[in-house]
Amino acid sequence: MQRTLLLIHYFLFGCFALSAQQEPNATKNISKYFTVDHQYLVLPVKNGAPKRNLELWVDGINTRFWDMELAEEKPDWYAYMRIDQWKGKKVELRVDKVAATSKVFEPILQSDKDTNTNDYHEPLRAQFHFSPKRGWTNDPNGMVFYNGAYHLFFQHNPYGRKWGNMTWGHAVSKDLVHWTELDDAIHPDQGGPVFSGGAVVDENNISGLGKNGKPAMVLFHTGARGWGQYMSWTTDGTTFHRYEKAVVPRINKDNRDPKVIWHEPTKKWVMVVWVERGDNEQHSMQFLNSPDLKNWTPSSITYGGVGNDRYLFECPEFYELPVEGLPGVKKWVLTGANTEYAIGSFDGIHFKEEEKKLQNQYGRDFYAPQTFSNEPNGRRIEIGWWRTNTAQGNSGFNQSMSLPLEHKLINTEDGIRLTRMPVKELAQLRRRTFKLVNKTVKENGPNPLKGINIELAELRMDIEPGKASEIVIDVRGVPVVYKVANAELVVDGVKAPAKLQNGRLSLIIYADRTGLEIFINKGLVFMPVNINLPHNNQTLSISAKGGTAKVSGLEVYELKSIW
């Protein structure tokens, strides 16, 4: 009898255990200890795999926490987390709900080198627009000139090519064109994921954060858990320190994206932050003042649109510029993420709108631009997030930035208006030049650009439509169509106003692998269009329909890669 019971017990519970071991959906949590002895923790990523939560515990503190599409078998790519600041310490890696049979962290891989081999030349990698080596990117952040270099921070997911794990990535450039990516600068902490914000250089050490005669670069971001505005600083441009608390606690349910400037007439710092007001999704820009960057007092509010009217929604930008054509006149510009802007005056407390809801950007998926503070030549240089279509195949990166663009205010017959133009530094990318000067184009006539085959291109021209109803500039299979009767430019269904000036239309077109950026009438209209250009078409052409048109000042440049 006893032997029979034992056999029954073994059969029932042994089979149950065997069944559990073989259950295909069985999962387990992992806790692994290891000693840090290299620069990076190597993390395998499989695009589209289920997301797992991971934590790195150091000295009993949850120091890094993130989720990722963890590759439990062959990865598409590897993410690299910087860990050498804990060299010699025993740390714990926790992972939830991996397959019960998984050996993903056996062993835990460390490395002193980033061994990815993508070297920025993947088929869908833009070749003269910044994008991170791996992971997702969106809004540019903290743009500032400091210690002889332009610093571009950006919203970054270091561990996946989709949005998430918001961290501030970091890249530097001497010329606004060639970028060197550094290690991530600001990581999520108790304040939450690191959302957007700006940066300033405290030249006179008003904050007291400078060290040994070195001014501090001071950075501000929104913590997306506490929903306050948080501060960090550096005195060397690479090592970042966190202030112990939010400098501006949560104002309302939704508030984010602090932009900070120095207002010289009142000798105060000014912060502009987007705040949603009331119960009707009222967008507003909250102005605050500070004597020291640490203590802030609300000063005024400028109201924008409501709900889907995204005027003055998110990502404020605020600056002053002289007005060309009006000697001695300066005006302030206030914008939100969709680039609608107001022009007005500012006394350090109140912004007075003189014209509002203006727009000169008519593209697709250009968003949340920011301008550099402390620019050494006094220029106002902008970079925006360009939502390119790059999450394809097994690639390990996604999204990019726009070209660097110089802002100016000019006096026009319609009033004071903003212009955007590509910065002069881009000219260094020109490799071959084709100067065709003046040409006449007509329907079924010869193509003045025949025989020019290039991948990366810059085109410049002035067009006199004459009796033509359309002028078509075909850029590597993408038609850029000027419709004369409508006075508009159309590219892949995107439309932009394009009025003739003195009978002419001025065009500049930059063509990269992931889209076109078009500048109309010396930057009065900016038209970025994200579209992946066919890799097997490197031809260019100009033609007209319905009559003859003249093209003058025709120049084409083949461009080099920035990588």
TORTOR-128541 format. One record per residue (C-alpha): residue in one letter; x, y, z. Coordinates in steps of 0.001 Angstrom, whole numbers, always signed. Each point is the difference from the previous one (the first is absolute). Layout:
// residues N
ZAZA code       x       y       z
ZAZA    A       X       Y       Z
...
// end
This chain:
// residues 563
ZAZA code       x       y       z
ZAZA    M      +0      +0      +0
ZAZA    Q   +2762   +2423    +954
ZAZA    R   +1813    -772   -3245
ZAZA    T   -3233    +647   -1928
ZAZA    L    -521   +3393   +1735
ZAZA    L   +3560    +968    -773
ZAZA    L    -528    -893   -3637
ZAZA    I   -3234   +2008    -126
ZAZA    H   +1690   +2982   +1742
ZAZA    Y   +2913    -148   -2450
ZAZA    F   -2320    -334   -2957
ZAZA    L   -2223   +2943    +995
ZAZA    F   +2564   +2463   +1318
ZAZA    G   +2877   -1114   -2191
ZAZA    C   -2115    +476   -3100
ZAZA    F   -1172   +3377   +1346
ZAZA    A   +3606   +1117    +499
ZAZA    L    +966   -1282   -3432
ZAZA    S   -2992   +1771   -1481
ZAZA    A    +974   +3282   +1702
ZAZA    Q   +3528    -292   -1306
ZAZA    Q   -1295    -504   -3517
ZAZA    E   -2719   +2656    +148
ZAZA    P    +878   +2204   -2992
ZAZA    N   -1202   +3227   +1653
ZAZA    A   +1672    -575   +3355
ZAZA    T   +2060   +2968   +1174
ZAZA    K   +2389    +842   +2792
ZAZA    N   +1543   +3074   +1573
ZAZA    I   +3782    +299     -49
ZAZA    S   +2240   +1451   +2653
ZAZA    K   +3691     -54    -889
ZAZA    Y   +2959   +1428   +1905
ZAZA    F   +3181    +968   -1780
ZAZA    T   +3072   +2120    +611
ZAZA    V    +431   +2977   -2304
ZAZA    D   +3382    -284   -1704
ZAZA    H    -665   +1519   -3457
ZAZA    Q   -1420   +3201   -1474
ZAZA    Y   -3319   -1267   -1325
ZAZA    L   -2752   -2460    +837
ZAZA    V    -995   -1670   -3291
ZAZA    L   -3751    -394    -515
ZAZA    P   -1411   -2121   -2877
ZAZA    V   -2996   +1467   -1858
ZAZA    K   -2505   -1733   -2279
ZAZA    N   -2296   +2418   -1835
ZAZA    G   -3619    -963    +682
ZAZA    A    +735   -2381   +2899
ZAZA    P   -2093    +308   +3191
ZAZA    K   +1197   +2796   +2253
ZAZA    R   +1654    -972   +3271
ZAZA    N    +645   +2213   +3005
ZAZA    L   +3618    +181   +1130
ZAZA    E   +1640   +1629   +3010
ZAZA    L   +3612    +557   +1029
ZAZA    W    +458    +225   +3768
ZAZA    V   +3155   +1628   +1386
ZAZA    D    +622    +223   +3758
ZAZA    G   -3602    -986    +600
ZAZA    I   -1352   +2808   -2202
ZAZA    N   -1981    -518   -3195
ZAZA    T   +2415   +2084   -2067
ZAZA    R   -1071    -835   -3553
ZAZA    F   -3433   -1257   -1021
ZAZA    W   -1266    -537   -3521
ZAZA    D   -2027   -2288   -2237
ZAZA    M   +1103   -1488   -3274
ZAZA    E    -836   -2539   -2684
ZAZA    L   +2381   -2520   +1455
ZAZA    A   +1537   -2513   -2372
ZAZA    E     +10   -3394   +1666
ZAZA    E   +1459   -1620   -3099
ZAZA    K   +1751   +1683   -2950
ZAZA    P     -87   +3820    +387
ZAZA    D    -519   +2556   -2774
ZAZA    W   +2411   +2372   +1729
ZAZA    Y   +1611    +797   +3342
ZAZA    A    -591   +2919   +2337
ZAZA    Y   +2886   +1158   +2176
ZAZA    M    -522   +1400   +3490
ZAZA    R   +2903   +1936   +1552
ZAZA    I    +848   -1616   +3363
ZAZA    D   +3676    +725    +646
ZAZA    Q    -851   +2619   +2648
ZAZA    W    -679   -3032   +2231
ZAZA    K   +3195   -1850    -894
ZAZA    G    +991   -2556   +2624
ZAZA    K   -3450     -76   +1579
ZAZA    K   -2302   -2964    +164
ZAZA    V   -3320    +994   -1541
ZAZA    E   -3285   -1785    -591
ZAZA    L   -1841    -309   -3295
ZAZA    R   -3708    -833    +269
ZAZA    V   -2135   -1050   -2968
ZAZA    D   -3671    -939     +87
ZAZA    K   -1900   -2707   -1835
ZAZA    V   +2543   -1478   -2357
ZAZA    A    -631   -3497   -1357
ZAZA    A    +534   -2678   +2608
ZAZA    T   +2601   -1577   -2270
ZAZA    S   +1751   +3294    -802
ZAZA    K   +3746    +302    +360
ZAZA    V     +73   +3606   -1202
ZAZA    F   +2307   +1200   +2792
ZAZA    E   +2138   -3115    +332
ZAZA    P   +2531   +1473     +49
ZAZA    I    -590   +3714    +518
ZAZA    L   +1980   +1700   -2768
ZAZA    Q   +2198   +3016    +601
ZAZA    S   +2214   +1832   -2460
ZAZA    D   +2505   +2824    -162
ZAZA    K   -1002    +780   -3573
ZAZA    D   -3202    +740   -1816
ZAZA    T    +246   -2839   -2479
ZAZA    N   -2954    +951   -2196
ZAZA    T   +1137     +82   -3609
ZAZA    N   -2683   +2243   -1485
ZAZA    D   +2393   +2997    -441
ZAZA    Y   -2930   +2251   -1063
ZAZA    H    -297   -1380   -3526
ZAZA    E   -3139   -2130    +215
ZAZA    P   -2198    +295   -3113
ZAZA    L   -2519   +2264   +1786
ZAZA    R   +2510   +2018   +2025
ZAZA    A    -172   +3697    -913
ZAZA    Q   +3460   +1042   -1136
ZAZA    F     +51   +3682    +947
ZAZA    H   -2612     +95   +2754
ZAZA    F    +881    -990   +3538
ZAZA    S   -1438   -3240   +1355
ZAZA    P   +1255   -2063   +2951
ZAZA    K   +2034   -3101    -655
ZAZA    R   -2800   -2097   +1468
ZAZA    G   -3373    +333   +1669
ZAZA    W   -2892   +2389    -412
ZAZA    T    +327   +3786     +10
ZAZA    N   -2495   +2842     +22
ZAZA    D    +103   +3613   +1280
ZAZA    P   +3323   +1847     -15
ZAZA    N    +780   +1223   +3517
ZAZA    G   +2434   +2218   +1879
ZAZA    M   +1558   +1513   -3110
ZAZA    V   +2888   +2244   +1049
ZAZA    F   +3481   +1125   -1046
ZAZA    Y   +2435    -826   +2805
ZAZA    N   +3769    -503    +289
ZAZA    G    +553    +530   -3720
ZAZA    A   -2641   -2440   -1251
ZAZA    Y   -3667    -164    -857
ZAZA    H   -1753   -2398   +2372
ZAZA    L   -3092   -1797   -1254
ZAZA    F   -1940   -2004   +2555
ZAZA    F   -3003   -1979   -1152
ZAZA    Q   -2828   -2213   +1161
ZAZA    H   +1430   -3482    -227
ZAZA    N    -998   -3598    +593
ZAZA    P   +3416   -1679    +214
ZAZA    Y   -1542   -3491    +191
ZAZA    G   -2492    -113   -2878
ZAZA    R    -960   +1627   -3258
ZAZA    K   -3485    +893   +1275
ZAZA    W    -889   +2853   +2361
ZAZA    G    +712    -749   +3663
ZAZA    N   +2533    +200   +2854
ZAZA    M    +354   +3740    -590
ZAZA    T   +3622    +951    +613
ZAZA    W   +2036   +2958   -1200
ZAZA    G   +2376   -1137   -2713
ZAZA    H   +2972   +2243    -738
ZAZA    A   +2021    +991   -3072
ZAZA    V   +2503   +2783    -670
ZAZA    S   +1188   +1848   -3094
ZAZA    K   +2551   +2661    -837
ZAZA    D   -1763   +1052   -3200
ZAZA    L   -3730    -868    +332
ZAZA    V    +467   -2602   -2751
ZAZA    H   +2231   -2836   +1253
ZAZA    W   -1183   -1522   +3275
ZAZA    T   +1710   -2255   +2533
ZAZA    E   -2402   -1933   +2209
ZAZA    L    +978    -209   +3671
ZAZA    D   -1418   -2102   +2811
ZAZA    D   -3530    +731   +1179
ZAZA    A      -3   +3015   +2300
ZAZA    I   -3110    -161   +2209
ZAZA    H   -1748   -3219   +1024
ZAZA    P   -3430    -604   +1558
ZAZA    D     -45    +233   +3793
ZAZA    Q   -2606    +513   +2726
ZAZA    G   -1388   +2950   -1978
ZAZA    G    -817   -2385   -2823
ZAZA    P    +922    -257   -3681
ZAZA    V   +1995   +2991   -1240
ZAZA    F   -2264   +2071   -2242
ZAZA    S    +954   +3063   -2033
ZAZA    G   +1587   +3262   +1088
ZAZA    G   +2770   +2495    -661
ZAZA    A   +3428   +1114   +1195
ZAZA    V   +1933   +3196    +668
ZAZA    V   +3567    +986    +831
ZAZA    D    +268   +1869   +3301
ZAZA    E   +2942   +2168   -1068
ZAZA    N     +12   +2144   +3151
ZAZA    N    -577   -2908   +2405
ZAZA    I   -3212   +1536   +1291
ZAZA    S   -1131   -3468   +1053
ZAZA    G   +3209    -784   +1875
ZAZA    L    +233   -3283   -1907
ZAZA    G   +3207    +953   -1823
ZAZA    K   +3253   -1528   +1194
ZAZA    N   +3628   +1139     -97
ZAZA    G    -829   +2928   -2218
ZAZA    K   -1923   -2184   -2439
ZAZA    P   -3586   +1088    -720
ZAZA    A   -2696   -2633    +330
ZAZA    M   -2174   -1231   -2795
ZAZA    V   -3381    -287   +1716
ZAZA    L   -2661   -2299   -1420
ZAZA    F   -3733    -138    +722
ZAZA    H   -2428   -2809    -774
ZAZA    T   -3407   -1311    +988
ZAZA    G     -47   -3128   +2143
ZAZA    A   -2925   -2024   -1338
ZAZA    R    -977   -1498   +3349
ZAZA    G    +194   +2944   +2349
ZAZA    W    -987   +2336   -2886
ZAZA    G   +2236   +2722   +1366
ZAZA    Q   +2857   +1829   -1667
ZAZA    Y   +3385   -1413   +1018
ZAZA    M   +3513   +1369    -301
ZAZA    S   +3413   -1522    -776
ZAZA    W   +3370   +1595    -640
ZAZA    T   +3501    -667   -1241
ZAZA    T   +3283   +1907     +78
ZAZA    D   +1796   -2175   -2541
ZAZA    G   -2754    -794   -2522
ZAZA    T     +51   -3754    +632
ZAZA    T    -556    -623   +3737
ZAZA    F   -3475    +926   +1186
ZAZA    H   -1275    +665   +3514
ZAZA    R   -3631     +30   +1099
ZAZA    Y   -1576   +2629   +2257
ZAZA    E   -1648   -1709   +2960
ZAZA    K   -3596   +1084    -687
ZAZA    A   -2263   +1502   -2624
ZAZA    V    +727   +3708    -426
ZAZA    V   -3594    +506   -1198
ZAZA    P   -2449   -2506   +1498
ZAZA    R   -2984   -1132   -2026
ZAZA    I   -2159   +2967   -1019
ZAZA    N   -2991   -1855   -1417
ZAZA    K    -969   -3436   -1301
ZAZA    D   +2072    +470   -3141
ZAZA    N   +3034   +2264     -28
ZAZA    R   +3289    -612   -1727
ZAZA    D   +2935   +1022   -2186
ZAZA    P   +1741   +2874   +1830
ZAZA    K   +1883   +2525   -2152
ZAZA    V   +2326   +2322   +1949
ZAZA    I   +1608   +3247   -1196
ZAZA    W   +1906   +2904   +1555
ZAZA    H   -1817   +3360    -231
ZAZA    E   +2710   +2619     +56
ZAZA    P   -2116   +3157    +594
ZAZA    T   -1454   -1357   +3260
ZAZA    K   +3040   -2116    +926
ZAZA    K   -2181   -3052    +595
ZAZA    W    -410   -3492   -1304
ZAZA    V   -3291    -722   -1762
ZAZA    M   -1615   -3433    -357
ZAZA    V   -2807    -745   -2440
ZAZA    V   -1865   -3265    +555
ZAZA    W   -3097   -1411   -1684
ZAZA    V   -2961    -439   +2368
ZAZA    E   -3455   -1383    -710
ZAZA    R   -2611   +2158   +1720
ZAZA    G   -3548    -768   +1156
ZAZA    D   -2141   -2901   -1135
ZAZA    N    -132    +887   -3696
ZAZA    E   +3631    -726   -1014
ZAZA    Q    +912   +3672     -84
ZAZA    H   +3609    +275   -1170
ZAZA    S   +2121   +2667   +1631
ZAZA    M   +3569   +1121    +474
ZAZA    Q    +866    +740   +3641
ZAZA    F   +2769   +2547    +567
ZAZA    L   +2088    -137   +3166
ZAZA    N   +2931   +2060   +1318
ZAZA    S   +3041    -990   +2038
ZAZA    P   +3028   +1821   +1430
ZAZA    D   +2107   -3165    +252
ZAZA    L   -1467   -2839   -2172
ZAZA    K   -1096   -1842   +3157
ZAZA    N   -2890   +2073   +1341
ZAZA    W   -2795    +873   -2405
ZAZA    T   -3021   +2308    +288
ZAZA    P   -2946     -20   -2445
ZAZA    S    -259   +3317   -1853
ZAZA    S   -2534    -197   -2860
ZAZA    I   -1959   -2245   -2360
ZAZA    T    -469    +119   -3777
ZAZA    Y   -2946   -2051   -1250
ZAZA    G     -14   -2078   -3162
ZAZA    G   -2540   -2252   -1659
ZAZA    V   -2464   -2460   +1509
ZAZA    G     -14   -3755    -553
ZAZA    N    +921    -875   -3569
ZAZA    D    +896   +3619    -707
ZAZA    R   +3672    -542    +801
ZAZA    Y   +1105   +3636      +3
ZAZA    L   +2523    +346   +2865
ZAZA    F    -183   -3700    +875
ZAZA    E   +3094   -1720   +1444
ZAZA    C   +3708    +731    -470
ZAZA    P    +170   +3799    +333
ZAZA    E   +2728   +1976   -1739
ZAZA    F    +554   +3672    +841
ZAZA    Y   +2596   +2448   -1291
ZAZA    E    +621   +3529   -1272
ZAZA    L   +1284    +974   -3464
ZAZA    P    +659   +3216   -1910
ZAZA    V   -2368    +699   -2900
ZAZA    E   +1764    +293   -3343
ZAZA    G   -1334   +3006   -1875
ZAZA    L    -916   +1866   +3214
ZAZA    P   +3223   +1410   +1478
ZAZA    G    +100     -48   +3784
ZAZA    V   -3158   -2106    +337
ZAZA    K     +45   -3304   +1901
ZAZA    K   -2877   -2362    +611
ZAZA    W    -600   -3078   +2124
ZAZA    V   -1158   -3313   -1475
ZAZA    L   -2028   -2564   +1979
ZAZA    T    -706   -3419   -1531
ZAZA    G   -1344   -3410    +911
ZAZA    A    +734   -3485   -1287
ZAZA    N   -1930    +326   -3273
ZAZA    T   +2034   +3153    -861
ZAZA    E   -2951   +2427     -28
ZAZA    Y   +1427   +3204   +1406
ZAZA    A    -810   +3392   +1462
ZAZA    I   +1992   +3207    -401
ZAZA    G     -35   +2585   +2760
ZAZA    S   +1763   +1846   +2806
ZAZA    F   +1251   -1201   +3387
ZAZA    D    +859   +2002   +3105
ZAZA    G   +1365   -2887   +2046
ZAZA    I   -3432    -707   +1495
ZAZA    H   -2673    +165   -2704
ZAZA    F    +121   -1054   -3640
ZAZA    K   -2289   +2217   -2075
ZAZA    E   -1149   -1623   -3231
ZAZA    E     -58   +2397   -2946
ZAZA    E    -695   -2682   -2614
ZAZA    K    -832   -3601    +767
ZAZA    K    -696   -3398   -1554
ZAZA    L   +2509    +659   -2764
ZAZA    Q   +1577   -2897   -1871
ZAZA    N   +2767    -490   -2539
ZAZA    Q    +541   -3767    +334
ZAZA    Y   -2235   -2055   -2308
ZAZA    G   +1591   -3413     +12
ZAZA    R    -700   -3436   +1343
ZAZA    D   +1084   -1327   +3392
ZAZA    F   +2293   +2855   +1000
ZAZA    Y    -578    +596   +3701
ZAZA    A   +1281   +1410   +3284
ZAZA    P   +2920   +2046   -1355
ZAZA    Q   +2360   +1790   +2358
ZAZA    T   +2680   +2651    -488
ZAZA    F   +3528    +221   +1380
ZAZA    S    +660   +2342   +2885
ZAZA    N   +3371   +1736    +363
ZAZA    E    +679    -268   -3764
ZAZA    P   +3446   +1624    -426
ZAZA    N    -900   +2059   -3082
ZAZA    G   -3304   +1253   +1357
ZAZA    R   -2020   -2077   -2443
ZAZA    R   -3248   -1751    +833
ZAZA    I    +559   -3579   -1228
ZAZA    E   -2794   -2574    +130
ZAZA    I    -130   -3785    -263
ZAZA    G   -3291   -1896     -17
ZAZA    W   -1075   -3597    +425
ZAZA    W    -693   -1521   -3426
ZAZA    R   -2179   -3104    +160
ZAZA    T   +1679   -2039   -2685
ZAZA    N   -1189   -3467   -1038
ZAZA    T   +2975   -2061   +1127
ZAZA    A   -1394   -2762   +2246
ZAZA    Q    +347   -2708   -2604
ZAZA    G   +1601   -3437     -78
ZAZA    N   +2446    -786   +2778
ZAZA    S   +1389   +3530    +263
ZAZA    G    +900   +1199   +3478
ZAZA    F    -852   +3732    -305
ZAZA    N   -3007   +2169    -796
ZAZA    Q    -744   +3672    -763
ZAZA    S   +2345   +2928    -635
ZAZA    M    +535   +3746    +297
ZAZA    S    -513   +2670   -2625
ZAZA    L   +2711   +2074   -1569
ZAZA    P   +1257   +2842   +2185
ZAZA    L   -1994   +3080   -1012
ZAZA    E    +713   +3676    +576
ZAZA    H   -2949   +2133   +1100
ZAZA    K    -393   +3640    -981
ZAZA    L   -2758   +2572    +248
ZAZA    I    -637   +2093   -3105
ZAZA    N   -2379   +2824    -788
ZAZA    T   -2433    -972   -2785
ZAZA    E   -3102   +1553   -1551
ZAZA    D   -2038   -2292   +2275
ZAZA    G   +1867   +1039   +3143
ZAZA    I   +2969   -1357   +1934
ZAZA    R    +569   -3656    -877
ZAZA    L   +2335   -2835    +963
ZAZA    T   +2289   -1678   -2529
ZAZA    R   +1860   -3296    +218
ZAZA    M   +3055    -712   -2142
ZAZA    P   +2659   -2760     +40
ZAZA    V   +3131   +1103   +1866
ZAZA    K   +3000   +1068   -2062
ZAZA    E   +2125   -2797   +1518
ZAZA    L   -1815   -2548   -2173
ZAZA    A   +1941   +1278   -3022
ZAZA    Q   +3003   -2032   +1157
ZAZA    L   -1881   -3161   -1017
ZAZA    R     +80    +936   -3684
ZAZA    R   +2092   -2511   -1902
ZAZA    R    -835    +617   -3664
ZAZA    T   -1563   +3105   -1522
ZAZA    F   -2200    +256   -3094
ZAZA    K    -643   +3649    -944
ZAZA    L   -2529    +187   -2806
ZAZA    V    -933   +3678    +455
ZAZA    N   -2983    +847   -2263
ZAZA    K   -2227   -2558   -1702
ZAZA    T   -3342     -93   -1771
ZAZA    V   -2286   -2958    +660
ZAZA    K   -3158   -1093   -1744
ZAZA    E   -2264   -3015    -298
ZAZA    N   +1773   -2923   -1667
ZAZA    G   +3084   +2183    -343
ZAZA    P   +3584    -910    +920
ZAZA    N    +849    -580   +3672
ZAZA    P   +2713   +2468   +1098
ZAZA    L   +1018   -2376   +2800
ZAZA    K    +422   -3049   -2211
ZAZA    G   +3114   -1978    +795
ZAZA    I    +269   +1160   +3610
ZAZA    N    -284   -3095   +2177
ZAZA    I    +504    +608   +3717
ZAZA    E   -1403   -1368   +3246
ZAZA    L    +475   +2933   +2398
ZAZA    A    -939   +3269   -1639
ZAZA    E    -436   +3737    +451
ZAZA    L   -1868   +1883   -2754
ZAZA    R    -351   +3794    -323
ZAZA    M   -1989   +1900   -2605
ZAZA    D   -2371   +2853    -801
ZAZA    I   -3055    -769   -2123
ZAZA    E   -1989   +2349   -2257
ZAZA    P   -3104   -2019    -918
ZAZA    G    -819   +1992   -3148
ZAZA    K   -2981   -1690   -1633
ZAZA    A    +579   -3384   +1651
ZAZA    S   -2754   -1376   +2223
ZAZA    E   +2380   -2289   +1910
ZAZA    I   +3716    -321    +509
ZAZA    V   +1199   -3425   +1168
ZAZA    I   +3367    -568   +1637
ZAZA    D    +455   -3744    +287
ZAZA    V   +2471    -846   +2770
ZAZA    R    +958   -3664    -132
ZAZA    G   -3532   -1062    -898
ZAZA    V   -1792   +2444   +2322
ZAZA    P   -1838   +2753   -1948
ZAZA    V    +177   +3501   +1473
ZAZA    V   -2882   +1696   -1823
ZAZA    Y    -629   +3737    -176
ZAZA    K   -3634    +667    -899
ZAZA    V     -36   +3495   -1455
ZAZA    A   -3732    +761    +267
ZAZA    N    -115   -1060   +3654
ZAZA    A   +3363   +1568    +871
ZAZA    E    +906   -3113   +1950
ZAZA    L   +2668   -2676    +110
ZAZA    V   -1132   -3634    +275
ZAZA    V   +2212   -2924   +1034
ZAZA    D   -1435   -3463    +719
ZAZA    G   -3373   +1524    +887
ZAZA    V   +1492   +2677   +2261
ZAZA    K    -864   +3572   -1034
ZAZA    A   +1726   +3285    +794
ZAZA    P    -831   +3569   -1048
ZAZA    A   +2520   +1323   -2522
ZAZA    K    -806   +3483   -1284
ZAZA    L   +2111   +1457   -2746
ZAZA    Q   +2184   +2932    +988
ZAZA    N    +604   +2426   -2849
ZAZA    G   -1158   -2733   -2356
ZAZA    R   +2445   -2576   +1363
ZAZA    L     +41   -2952   +2353
ZAZA    S   +3248    -646   +1873
ZAZA    L    +638   -3637    +987
ZAZA    I   +2663   -1870   +1955
ZAZA    I    -420   -3789    +291
ZAZA    Y   +2061   -2369   +2141
ZAZA    A    -443   -3711    -756
ZAZA    D   +1113   -2663   +2473
ZAZA    R    -936   -3680     +93
ZAZA    T   -2971    +652   +2273
ZAZA    G   -1578   +3101   -1502
ZAZA    L    +144   +3483   -1460
ZAZA    E    +378   +3338   +1754
ZAZA    I   -1158   +2880   -2209
ZAZA    F    +483   +3718    +572
ZAZA    I   -2297   +2340   -1920
ZAZA    N    +695   +3677    -632
ZAZA    K   +3090    +261   +2181
ZAZA    G   -1553   -1837   +2915
ZAZA    L   -3371   +1741    +233
ZAZA    V   -1409   -3517    -344
ZAZA    F   +1712   -3178   +1249
ZAZA    M   -1285   -3332   -1331
ZAZA    P   +1525   -3196   +1447
ZAZA    V   -1510   -3176   -1475
ZAZA    N    +962   -3359   +1465
ZAZA    I     +34   -2621   -2755
ZAZA    N   +2496   -2782    -591
ZAZA    L   +1568    +664   -3371
ZAZA    P    +399   -3056   -2277
ZAZA    H   +3595   -1163    +363
ZAZA    N    +205   -1081   -3658
ZAZA    N   -1022   +3386   -1399
ZAZA    Q   +2611   +2761    +126
ZAZA    T   -1251   +2083   -2931
ZAZA    L   -1153   +3625     -70
ZAZA    S   -2206   +1829   -2483
ZAZA    I   -1875   +3262    -563
ZAZA    S   -2967    +316   -2348
ZAZA    A   -3028   +2216    -608
ZAZA    K   -3609    -610    -993
ZAZA    G   -2281   +2252   -2001
ZAZA    G   +2651   +2424   -1163
ZAZA    T   +3590   +1160    +279
ZAZA    A   +1727    +980   +3269
ZAZA    K   +3399   +1493    +743
ZAZA    V   +2396   -1325   +2628
ZAZA    S   +2857   +2264   +1064
ZAZA    G   +2861    -351   +2463
ZAZA    L    -252   -3784    -352
ZAZA    E   +2590   -1748   +2170
ZAZA    V    +228   -3621   +1113
ZAZA    Y   +2422   -1315   +2593
ZAZA    E    +839   -3569    +823
ZAZA    L    +394    -230   +3772
ZAZA    K   +2254   -2096   +2218
ZAZA    S   -1145   -2054   +2955
ZAZA    I    +619   +1472   +3451
ZAZA    W    +921   -3450   +1274
// end
